Amino acid sequence: MTTKGPDEIYQQFKADVNMTAAEIEKWLKTEESKSVGQDSGDGESIGHHSGQRIIEILHKKKADLTAADEEHMHKVHSYISRHSAQGPHDKKEVETSRWRYSLMNWGHDPLKK
């Protein structure tokens, strides 16, 4: 198994997270955002926590990223890669799907180009 270096992890993260920090912050305040995801044990979903962490990472300079940040960026890439492959069969349902809402909690809007 190949371990990815910090530069590769950073590039993957930047490619996967296609929402800005402001877009994610606004999204996380919506009922749709809060309605999806696996509870982390404190009443908030894992994805919702991740979105807040992504906002923190996006506000940092690349040189200021920590090993914990890199670990989370890798986790984000893994989640987005896995979850993107599981989209709804009916493409008309994507816009209001729990699938899209969950991805958006992780900083990726599949409808955004």
Sine and cosine of phi, psi and omega as CSV:
sin_phi,cos_phi,sin_psi,cos_psi,sin_omega,cos_omega
0.00,0.00,0.77,-0.64,-0.04,-1.00
-1.00,0.00,0.74,-0.67,0.06,-1.00
-1.00,-0.03,0.75,-0.66,-0.01,-1.00
-0.99,0.11,0.60,-0.80,0.03,-1.00
-0.99,0.16,0.21,-0.98,-0.03,-1.00
-0.83,0.55,-0.63,0.77,-0.01,-1.00
-0.91,0.41,-0.66,0.75,0.01,-1.00
-0.92,0.39,-0.67,0.74,0.04,-1.00
-0.87,0.50,-0.69,0.72,0.00,-1.00
-0.89,0.46,-0.71,0.70,-0.02,-1.00
-0.89,0.45,-0.68,0.74,0.03,-1.00
-0.89,0.46,-0.70,0.72,0.01,-1.00
-0.86,0.51,-0.74,0.67,-0.02,-1.00
-0.90,0.44,-0.55,0.84,0.03,-1.00
-0.96,0.27,-0.61,0.79,-0.05,-1.00
-0.97,0.23,-0.68,0.73,-0.06,-1.00
-0.99,0.11,0.99,-0.15,-0.06,-1.00
-0.98,-0.21,0.19,0.98,0.09,-1.00
-0.95,-0.30,0.54,-0.84,0.05,-1.00
-0.98,0.20,0.25,-0.97,0.05,-1.00
-0.85,0.53,-0.66,0.75,-0.01,-1.00
-0.91,0.42,-0.64,0.77,0.03,-1.00
-0.90,0.43,-0.68,0.73,0.01,-1.00
-0.91,0.42,-0.70,0.71,-0.01,-1.00
-0.86,0.51,-0.71,0.71,0.02,-1.00
-0.90,0.43,-0.69,0.73,-0.01,-1.00
-0.88,0.48,-0.70,0.72,-0.07,-1.00
-0.89,0.45,-0.29,0.96,0.02,-1.00
-1.00,0.10,-0.17,0.99,-0.07,-1.00
-0.99,0.13,0.42,-0.91,0.08,-1.00
-0.91,0.42,-0.56,0.83,0.02,-1.00
-0.87,0.49,-0.68,0.74,0.02,-1.00
-0.89,0.46,-0.68,0.74,-0.06,-1.00
-0.97,0.25,-0.23,0.97,-0.09,-1.00
-1.00,0.07,-0.11,0.99,-0.08,-1.00
-0.84,-0.54,0.34,-0.94,0.12,-0.99
0.98,-0.20,0.31,-0.95,0.00,-1.00
-0.99,0.13,0.76,-0.65,0.00,-1.00
-0.88,0.48,0.71,-0.70,0.00,-1.00
-1.00,0.06,-0.01,1.00,0.01,-1.00
0.95,-0.30,-0.17,0.99,0.00,-1.00
-0.87,-0.49,0.28,0.96,0.00,-1.00
1.00,0.02,-0.08,1.00,0.02,-1.00
-0.89,-0.45,0.59,-0.81,-0.06,-1.00
-0.96,0.27,0.38,-0.93,0.05,-1.00
-0.86,0.51,-0.68,0.74,0.01,-1.00
-0.90,0.43,-0.58,0.81,0.02,-1.00
-0.91,0.42,-0.70,0.72,0.09,-1.00
-0.86,0.50,-0.68,0.73,-0.01,-1.00
-0.87,0.49,-0.68,0.73,0.02,-1.00
-0.85,0.53,-0.65,0.76,0.03,-1.00
-0.91,0.41,-0.62,0.78,0.03,-1.00
-0.92,0.39,-0.63,0.78,0.03,-1.00
-0.88,0.47,-0.66,0.75,0.04,-1.00
-0.85,0.53,-0.71,0.70,0.02,-1.00
-0.86,0.51,-0.70,0.71,-0.02,-1.00
-0.90,0.44,-0.68,0.73,-0.01,-1.00
-0.90,0.44,-0.44,0.90,0.02,-1.00
-0.99,0.14,-0.17,0.99,-0.02,-1.00
-1.00,-0.01,0.44,-0.90,0.17,-0.98
-0.98,0.22,0.51,-0.86,-0.02,-1.00
-0.81,0.58,-0.65,0.76,-0.03,-1.00
-0.92,0.40,-0.34,0.94,-0.04,-1.00
-1.00,-0.08,0.02,1.00,-0.01,-1.00
-0.94,0.34,0.65,-0.76,-0.01,-1.00
-0.99,-0.15,0.12,-0.99,0.07,-1.00
-0.88,0.48,-0.60,0.80,0.04,-1.00
-0.91,0.42,-0.62,0.79,0.06,-1.00
-0.89,0.45,-0.71,0.70,0.00,-1.00
-0.88,0.47,-0.63,0.78,0.04,-1.00
-0.89,0.46,-0.68,0.73,0.01,-1.00
-0.93,0.36,-0.63,0.78,0.03,-1.00
-0.87,0.50,-0.64,0.77,0.04,-1.00
-0.91,0.41,-0.66,0.76,0.03,-1.00
-0.88,0.48,-0.67,0.75,0.02,-1.00
-0.88,0.47,-0.73,0.69,0.01,-1.00
-0.86,0.51,-0.72,0.70,-0.02,-1.00
-0.88,0.47,-0.71,0.71,-0.02,-1.00
-0.90,0.44,-0.76,0.65,-0.04,-1.00
-0.88,0.47,-0.66,0.75,0.02,-1.00
-0.88,0.48,-0.74,0.67,-0.01,-1.00
-0.91,0.42,-0.77,0.64,-0.12,-0.99
-0.94,0.35,-0.57,0.82,0.01,-1.00
-0.87,0.49,-0.54,0.84,-0.02,-1.00
-0.96,0.28,-0.17,0.99,-0.09,-1.00
-0.95,-0.30,0.44,0.90,-0.09,-1.00
-0.88,0.48,0.27,-0.96,0.00,-1.00
-0.89,0.46,0.53,-0.85,0.01,-1.00
-0.94,0.35,-0.62,0.79,-0.01,-1.00
-1.00,-0.02,0.96,-0.28,-0.07,-1.00
-0.88,0.47,-0.37,0.93,0.02,-1.00
-0.93,0.36,-0.36,0.93,-0.05,-1.00
-1.00,0.00,-0.07,1.00,-0.11,-0.99
-0.87,0.50,-0.70,0.71,-0.14,-0.99
-0.82,0.57,-0.65,0.76,-0.04,-1.00
-0.93,-0.37,0.43,0.90,-0.05,-1.00
-1.00,0.07,0.51,-0.86,0.11,-0.99
-0.87,0.50,-0.53,0.85,0.04,-1.00
-0.85,0.53,-0.78,0.63,0.02,-1.00
-0.90,0.43,-0.70,0.71,-0.03,-1.00
-0.86,0.51,-0.65,0.76,0.01,-1.00
-0.91,0.42,-0.70,0.71,0.03,-1.00
-0.88,0.48,-0.62,0.79,0.00,-1.00
-0.91,0.40,-0.53,0.85,0.09,-1.00
-0.88,0.48,-0.46,0.89,-0.01,-1.00
-0.99,-0.12,0.22,0.98,0.11,-0.99
1.00,0.04,0.18,0.98,-0.04,-1.00
-0.82,-0.57,0.88,-0.48,0.09,-1.00
-0.98,-0.21,0.94,-0.35,-0.05,-1.00
-0.91,0.41,-0.23,0.97,0.03,-1.00
-1.00,-0.03,-0.14,0.99,-0.02,-1.00
-1.00,0.02,0.75,-0.66,0.01,-1.00
-0.99,-0.13,0.00,0.00,0.00,0.00
